[in-house]
Every structure is written in C-alpha cells, then in structure tokens.
Amino acid sequence: MTNAPEDFDQSHDALDARDLEIEIDPDFALDEALQETAGWDDEDDPEETSGDLDLAARHALRRVAGLSTELEDISEVEYRQLRLERVVLVGVWTEGTVEDAENSMAELALLAETAGSQVLENVYQRRDKPDPATYIGRGKVEGVREIVQSTGADTVIMDGELAPSQLRNLEDKLKVKVVDRTALILDIFAQHAKSKEGQAQVELAQLNYMKQRLRGWGGNLSRQAGGRVAGGEGIGGRGPGETKIETDRRRINNKIAKLRRDLAHMRTTRQTKRNERRRNAVPSVAIAGYTNAGKSSLLNRLTDAGVLVENALFATLDPTTRRTTTADGRVYTMSDTVGFVRHLPHQLVEAFRSTLEEVAESDLIVHVVDGSHPDPEGQLAAVREVLAEIEAGDIPELVVINKADVADSMTIARLRQREPHSVVCSAKTGEGIAEVRAAIEADLPRPEVEVRVLLPYDRGDLVSRIHDLGEVVSTEHTGEGTVVVARVSDALAGELEPYALVPAADE
C-alpha cells in the first residue's frame, strides 16, 4: 500500500492528453464564473438572479463530446468520463410537404441535443401510414441497421410514439437502444424539473408511459416467484402466483396512486392561491407558447422576474408567477408556463394538468411565437391544439411575435396579416416591449361597478385598495375626506357602500 501514490502518479502520467480534451461552450464566460466563485464584487455588474444561478448549475452538468461513460481500469485507478450519446434519428413522413418533414426532423435533432446526445445521421421515409410491426418497414430497418453499424451509434430515436411491440421488434433487429419521441421529451423533462411538484409530475408521466412497455430479456418477466425469489418466504410461499411482470406492474400502479395523491395536495395549494387572487379581483395573465419561443425572456423584461433563460427546448418546467402593475396603478399577475411542442405526449398533458390550469383559469393569454422559426404558423397551431385540450381555447388571446431582431421582415408581415391582434417585439434587445405592455394593459378585464365615495382621511387603506384593484377616474381632497370616482369589482364595491355619495344630478 505504500506504493499507491507512486502508482497513481504513473497511471496519471500515462493518460493520453487527448483523453482530457473537452469542448468549451463559447457562450460561457469563464472569467465571470471565476469572479463569482471567488466572491469578487464589480459595481458595474448587475446582481445575480435565481435564473443566473440555475443556468450556471445546469451548465456545470453539461455533457461533453468525445468522452466515454465506461469505467476503464488504468493501473488500479478508475476514471468515469461523461460523454454524449451517439444517436441516429429516424422519421416517417405520412402527410404534409417535404418542408414539414424536414422541420419535424430538425426539431427532433434539437430535442436529442437538449437531452444530451450527439446526432450522427437522420433519415426519414415516405409512407401512407407507419408499419404496424416495425414502424418503418422491413427494408428500412435493414438500412438503419447498416447506418448504426457504420457510425457506431448506440441509440436510435424515432420521430413518433411507438407501440410496445414496435419498440421490442426494433430493438431485437437493430441491437441497440431504441427511444421514441415521447420517451425523449420525458427524459428532457426529468433533467429540467426542479420543484417538488415538477418532479412528481414528470415521474407520474414516466410511470404511465413505462407501465405499458415492461419487458425483460429471456422471458424472465414471465417467471413465477418461489422460494427465496418470493422475498425469502420459502415453504408456503411457492407455487402459482404473480409473475415478475405482474409484480412490477403492481408496484408501478401503487407508485402512480401515491403520486396522484401528492399532486392533489399540491393542486389544492395552487388553487387556494388562485382563489385568493380571484377574491381580490386581481387579473391574471398567462404567457403561453411553443418551447424556446422566448416566454421566460419576455417575463423577465416585463416584470424583472429573473427566471432562468436558456436557448434550449423545455428550459422552463416550473411555472413562475410575478405581480406587476399597469401604468395607471392597477395590480395584475403574470405567469410563465411550460412550453408546448408538436405531438406533446398525452401523459405530460395529464400529469401537468394542475400546472396548465394557470393558463386555463387566466384572464388573458399572451401567446408568444418565434418569428425567426421556419414554421411559425405550425407553432401557433400546435399551441392552440393543446390550449383547446385543456379547455383554454375561449380565453382572450394576444399574439406576441418575438425575436424580431433576427426574424425575416416578410415572415413578420405575413404573421401580422394572419393574426390581426398581435404585436412585434424582441425580448432580447427590448425592442417593442413598451408596445407589448400597452397591449396587455388594454386587454386586461376592467372593473364593472362605478362608484363615487367620500372616504375619511383615516381610511387611507381603502384609497390604496381602490388604486391597486380598481380603475381610478378622479380624486378630490375636501374638508371631510377624499372624494374618489372609480370603477371597482363587486366585492370592493360592497365594502365601499357605506361611504357612497349620491350623484350630483340626483341630489
């Protein structure tokens, strides 16, 4: 044991320098990170927000290309190196144009890279409908297998949701891991979920997806328990009983039931907060839209929320609600929500229903669309499809065309013509943010009851509430108190009734 340090030094020196090469993210400011770590203070730098800290933590765990995940024995020393999965993308084109198929494959590539993989090849096939046995047909399976062998890929990602039999047949023929679009999106959600509610929602969606796809090698899941396999029961515990797959499915069902109970309690807490806002007649605005359209950036611009912003799909999973005010002093809330995507897995919509209720119960939906995307109309349609599924299709909607600094002017003009009730902005540069704020304030619901009250000077609390929750028309200070003419909610009008003044025309 006395030679261990020398052995370690020798093994360390024996490492090839190429094994230590890593790619540096060009967007990562190394000197700023070092300053923050050392605790340096620069008066010119803005204060760090929670979003900055979340982004730094996420980048600290980013995978690196060219390194391996295997454990290698190097002279009594083991090194584990984290690498990107090498994947091949496969799609089936059943409808639409070639451009639609290419956009779908490009989005699948972004999803794969967000999940932590390196895309080697992508192929898609024109078919009237997917093959019921292998999704892509026998001939294409052989072609994909040749691509996998030539590129050294370890995963194949299919652009669609596979049936359990299709998944099993493809893995048997390709001899590598096969993942469908639903499992890919669930994996991204699992990486990005941070709150307790978000993690429970993702786990619930994953278990619902996994329950239908249980399988094992060599038929071991059809084995019946007995002897020590039966938990050490021995005599009296053998004989016909649950198979392994039945036991696993029962455990999954028990876990699903527990998660649903936990989410029901969390939903009650969220509903209580919404009821309190509704009781005080505080209007709510929900920012919805396609993933990576710039919703979090827009929320930061409008409310200084400081939430995480990253150029990645599904960077935001946990909803953030911030209080803000209009130019005339009315208070309202603005919520950032999870992004949508084409063919959003049904399991996610069900699991995130309590979160999506922030959208369904809002007074106004700010629908953010990426003006620089190749198919912004497709994004609008995909989001509205999900909004209809959660019964939010009838809520007033304001379309915000974001990323105007990099979008094509012809595309913006086409979108403005298609969506008359829309505004254009760039959340990154701040261009058009004033117009967005004015459009939101104009669309907010206005109080219904007009009141004219004389409030004593010792009831300044009521004056403040009128300014916060109502729309003040005029104020006048007299010897008896403050005369306020305003529009307020029914609840606040009831509290003000003892101080009501008879209109001058009726006196």
N, C-alpha and C positions, 0 to 999 in steps of 0.2 A: 504493500500500500504506500510505501514511501516514494515509489517511483511514479505515482499517479500524476503529480503536477508536471513532471517531465514528459510523460506520455501525452498528457493533454496539450502541452505546448507543441510537441512534434506533430500530433494529429491536426492541431490548428494550423501549423505552418504548411501541412501537406494539402490543405484545401486549395483547390484551384481558384484563382482570383475571379475567374468568370462566374463561379457559383455565387459570388457575392454581389454581382451587378444587379441593380434594381433600377426601375424606371421612376423618375421623379415627376410628379404631377406639376406641369408648368403653372397651373393656377394657384399652387400652394406657395405662399410667401414664407420662405424659411426664416428669414431674418425676423419677421414679425412674430412667428411662432417662438423663436428663441427669446425674444424680448418678453413675451407674455410668460414663458416658463421661468425666466429669471426674475420676473416681477418688476421689469423696468416700466417707468411711467413716462409717457410722452403727452404733454398737454395738447398737442395738435391732433392726437388720435382720438376718435370717438370712443365712448365707453363700450365695452363688450356687452352684447346682449345674449340672452339664453340661446338664440338661434346660432350665434357665432360659436358658442361652446359646443352645441350639439353637432354642428358641422365639423368642428375640429375633432371631436370624438369619433365621428363617422369616418373621417379621412384617416384616422390613426389605425383603423382596422381594415383599410382598403387592401384588396388582394393585389399581388404583383405578378406580372407576366414573366415567364421563363424559369420559375422556381417550382419545386415539386412538393407534393403533400406526403410522399412516402417517408418512412423512417429509414435512414441509412446508417449502418454501423460503420463508423470511421474510427478505428483504433480505440475502442471502448467508449467512444463519445457519440451520442445520437443527436442529430440535428433535424428538427422538424421545420420545413420551409413551406410557406403557404403560397399556392400557385393558382392561377386562373384555370377553370375547367375549359377544355378544348371541345367545342361543340360544332355540330353541323345542323343547320336549320332546314326543315322540310315543310312545304306547304302544299295545299290542294286548292286550286282555283276553280270554283264552281259557278260563279256569277260575277258580273261587272266587267270592267275593262282590264287590259293589261296593266295600266297605271294603278288601278285599285289593288291588283295583286302585288305589284312592286311596293306600294305604300304599306301594305299589310306586312310584307316580309321585312321592310325597313324598320317598322315598329317592333316586330318580333326580335330583330337584332338589338335594338335599344333595350328591350326588356331583358334579353340574355346578358348584355353587358352590365346592366344595372344589378342583376343577380350575382355577378362575379364570374363571368366566363369570357373566353376569347373565341370569337366567331371565325371559323376556318372556311366554311363553304355554306352556300344556301342554294337550294333547288326548290322549284315548285312545279306542279303538274296540273294540266288542264283536264278536268273530269266533269261529267254531268253530276255525279254525286260520289262521296267518299266510298272506297271499297269497304264492305262490311267486315272483312276478315283482317285486313292489314292497313286500312285507311288510304293507302297509296297504291295498292295493286302489286301483284307478284313481280312483274318486270321491274318496276321502280324500286322495290325492296332490294333486288339484286344490285341495282345501280347505286343505291345509298350504301349498301354494304361495301362495295368497292371503294367508294369515297371515304368511308370510315377507315378502311384498312390502309389506304394510301396516305391519308392525312394524319393518322394516329389519333383520331378523335376518341374521346371517352364518353361522350354523351350526344344523343340525338334529340332535338327539340322539335316537336310537331306543332304547326300553327293551327290548332283546333283542339277540341276536347275529345279524348279517346275513350272508347268503351273499354271496360276491363279486359275483354277478350282481345281487342285490338292491341292494347298495351302488352299483354302477355305474348301474343304472336310476334310482335315486332322485336321484343327483347330476345325471344328464342331464335329469331333469324339473324338479327344484327349482332348479337353477342355483346352489346354494350347497353348502358342505361338509356332508357327512353323516357322523356318527360313531355307532357303535353302543355298547352298554353295555360290551362288552369293551374296546374302544379307550379309552373314558372311564376305566375303572378302571386300565388300563395307564398312562395319562397321569398319574394321581394317584400311582401307584407310582413313576414316573420322577421326579416332582417331589420326593418324600419320601425316596427311597433315599439313604443317606448312606455306608454302609460299602462297601468294595470288593466284598464278597460280595453285598450287596443290589443294588448297581448292575449286577453281572453277571447276577444272576437276573432283574432287570427287563428288561435288554437281550435276554436269551435268550427271554423270553416275548414281547417285542415283535417279534423277528425271526420267531419261529414264526407269529405272527399275520399279519405283513406278507407272508410268503412266498406265502401263498395269495391275496393281494389286490393283486399287482403290476398296474399298468395305466399307460397313458400316453395323451396327447392325440394325435389324428390317426393312430393306429396306429403311432406311431414305435417302439414296443417290438417290432414285428414286422420291423423293418428289419435287414438283414444287414450286418455290418461289412465295410469295404473301404477301401483307400487309407489316408488319414490317420485315418479312423474306427477302423481296426484297430490303433491305437496307433502310427501312423506307419510301419508296415511297408512300405507301398507295394507295389511289384511283388512278387508271390509271397505277398502277404497278402490278396489279394482273392478273391472267389468265394464259393460256398456255405460257410456256416459258422454259428456261433452267432448267433442273433438277439439283439437288445438285452435282451429279457426273459429269455432263457436265460442271458445273461451275468450279469444282476442276480441271478437265482435261484442261480447257481453261487456268486457272491460271498457271498450270504446263507448258503448251506449251509456254506461254508468258515468263516464267522464263527461260525455256530452250533456247528460242531465244535470250534473253539478255545475258545469259552465253556464248553462242556461239559467239556473237559479242565481248564480253570482251576477250574471249580466242583468237579470231582472231587478236586483237590488240597486245596481249602478244606474239602471234606467230610471228607477224611482227618484234617485238623487238628481239626475239631469232634468227630469220632468218637474221636480219641485222648483228648481231654479227658473225654468221656463214659465211656470205658473206665477212666480213672484214678479217676473218681468211683465207678464200679461196683466196682472193685477194692478201694477203701477202704470199700465198703458205705455210701456217702453217699446217702440217699434224695433223689430229685428230685421237685419239684412244678412243674407247668406251668400257667400261667394262660392259659386259652383263652376265647374268646367272640366275640360279634359285634363288629364295628368300632364304636368310640365307646361301648362299654359301661362303660368305666372301669377297664380292666385295668391300665394304667400307673399310675393314681392308687392302685389297691389295692396294687400292688407297692411304691410309694413309702411307703405307710402301714405296710406290714408289714416292710420292710427298710431304709427310708431310702435307697433306691437313687438318688433324684434324677434320674430319667429324664424325658424330655420329656413334658409333659401338655398337650394342646390339645383344645378342643371342635371336633374336625374328624374326618372319616372317614379311616381309614388314616393316622393321625398317626404310628403306630409301625410300622416295617417291619423294623428290625434287632433281633433278639432280645437281651434283656439277662438275664444270669444273676447272681444275688446269693446269697451264703452267709448263712445265718441260723441261729439256734439255738432249740430248744424251751425250755419253762420248766424242764425237768429237765436241760438242757445238751446234748442231742443235736444234732448238726450236720446240716442238710439244705440243699439249694439250691432256689431259686425262680426260675423263668424267665418273663419276659414275652414273648409271641409275637405274630405278626401277626394282626390281626383278620380275621374271616370276614364274608361277606356272601351274600345270596341269589344264586344262579346265579353263584358265583365262577368266573371263567374257568378252563377246564381247563389252559390254558397256564400260568397262575400256579401252580396246584397242582403241576404237573410241575416248573416252574422252582424253586419254593420247597420242593421235597421235602426237601432237606438241612436247611433251617431247621425245617420241620414235624416232622422226626424228633425234635426236642426234646420235642414233645408225644407222639409215638408211643412213645418209649422212657422216658417218665416213670413214676414210681410212683403218682402221683396227679394228676388233672386238676381244677383249680379252674375251674369253668365259670361265668364272670361273665355275668349277664344284666341288661339295663337295665330296672329295674322301672317307669320312667316312660314307656317306649316304648308306642305304641298297640297293638303286636302282639308282646309278649314271647314268647308261645308259638311264633310263627313264627321268631323269632330262635333259640330253643332247637333247633327242628327243623332250621334251616339249618346251624347249627354241628355238630350231631350227624351230619348228612349228610356234611360234609367230614371229620369225625373217622373215620367209617366208611370213607371213601375212602382215608385214609392209614393204615388198619388200627390205629386207636387206639380203636375202639368198645368194647373189653372192659376198658379200664383203669378202675380205680375213679374215681368222679366225685363231686365236691362242688359243688353249685349254690349260688352266691352271688348273691343278689338285691340289686343295687347301686342307688344313687340313691334310698334310702328317704326322704331329706329332701324330695324333690319328687314321689315316686310316690303314686298313689292307694292308700289302705288296702285297698279292695276288690280291687284288682289284686294286691296283695301277698298277701292272704289266698287268692286263687284260685291263685296260683303256689305257695304253701306247701302247699296241698292237693294240687296236681298233682305237686309234687316234694317228697316227704316228707323226703329227705335234703338239706336246704337251710338256709341261714342268711341273715339280712337285715342289711344294713349300708349306710352311706353313706361312701364313701371320701373325699368332700369334707369332711364335718364330723367324721368319726371315729366316728360312732355305730355300734355293733355290731362294731367292729374286734376287740375282745377276744374276742367270740364266734367270729368267723371264724378267729382264730389258734388258739383252743382246738379248733375243729372240724378244722382242718388237722392239728394235732398228734395228735389222736385217730385220724385216718385214715392217718397215716404207717405204713409197714410196720415191724413191731417185730423186733428180732434174734431168731434162732431158738434159739441154743445158750446154755444156762445154765451158768455157770462159778463155781467157788469157788476163789480163788487166794490165795497168800501171796506178795506182791511185796516184794523187798528195798527198802530206802529209796533205794538208788542207781538203781532203775528207776522213777523218777517219770514217765519218758516213757510207760511202759505204762499207768500210772494215768491220765495225761492222755488217752491214746487211748481208754481204756475210757469215760471221761466224754464224749468227743467223739462216738465212733462207736457206743457201746453204751448200754444202759439199766441204770444202777446201782441195785441193790436195797439194799445196805448196805455200809458200810465200817467197819473196826475197826483201830485202830493198836495193835500189840503190840510186844514187845521185838525180835522177829525181823524185823518189817516190817509192811506194811499188808495186812489180810485184806479182799478185795473179793469180794462176791457180785453178779453182774451177768449180763445177757443180752447176748451179742455175736454177731457174724457168724462163719461157719465159718472164714474166713481169720484173723481175730483170735484165735479160739479155738485155732487151731493154734499161734500164737505164744505163747499163754499156757500151753500144755500142760505145759512143764517146771516151772511154778510151781503146778500144780493141787494142791488139798488133797482128801484123801479125805473124803466126807461123814461127819459125826459118827455117824450111825446105822450106818455100815459099819465103823467102826474097831474 
